[in-house]
Amino acid sequence: MQFLADENCDEEVVRALRADGHDVALVRERCPGAEDAAVAELALAERRIVLTEDKDFGQLAQALSAARVGVILIRFPSQARSTVGRSVSAAVSLFGNRLVQAFTVVEPGQVRSTSIEP
């Protein structure tokens, strides 16, 4: 699968997904400082699922549902950060291609995914 890691995405998530064979591009390398709308446009153009820890991005993802930009919102408190990479990797394995057109929230011990198909 192809992902686009927002600037706030934990590097451990990127490492875990790459170790699983996924293609993960980084906003901080491709377009540093980009606004959420530009990140969404890049994700759509390259058919990538956005990885973010920015809860405001979820609102933008819902607004872009017609464009079918998949988003994984990662919500891990500091005391649970040691498992963030494994947890996101497990969620990707579990949901697979359904993530492409979904808004997914990954939290310690919990994953929720909602289709954003029009």
C-alpha positions, 0 to 999 in steps of 0.5 A: 500500500502507499501512504503519505506521512504528515509532518507530525507522524511518528517516525516509528510508524514510518519504519514499521510500515516500510518494514512491512513492505509499504511505500511511505512518502514523507511530507517533510521531504516532499513539501515541508510546511504544507497546509492540510489541503495541499497534503490531501491534494498530494495524497489524492494525486498519488493515491496515498493514504494519509497518516497523521496525528493531527486531529483537525485533519479528520475534519478535512478528510470528511470534507474531501470524502467525495475525493476518497482520500483515505486517512489514518488518524493516530491517537497515542498518549505519551505513555503508550508511544512504544507500541505506536508503530506495531499498532498502526502496522497491525491496523493496516494488516487487518483492514487492508485495502478498505483503508483507501476510502476510509477514515480510520482512528488507531488508538492503544488497543482500539481501531475504528474505521468508517468508510468515506465513500460517497 
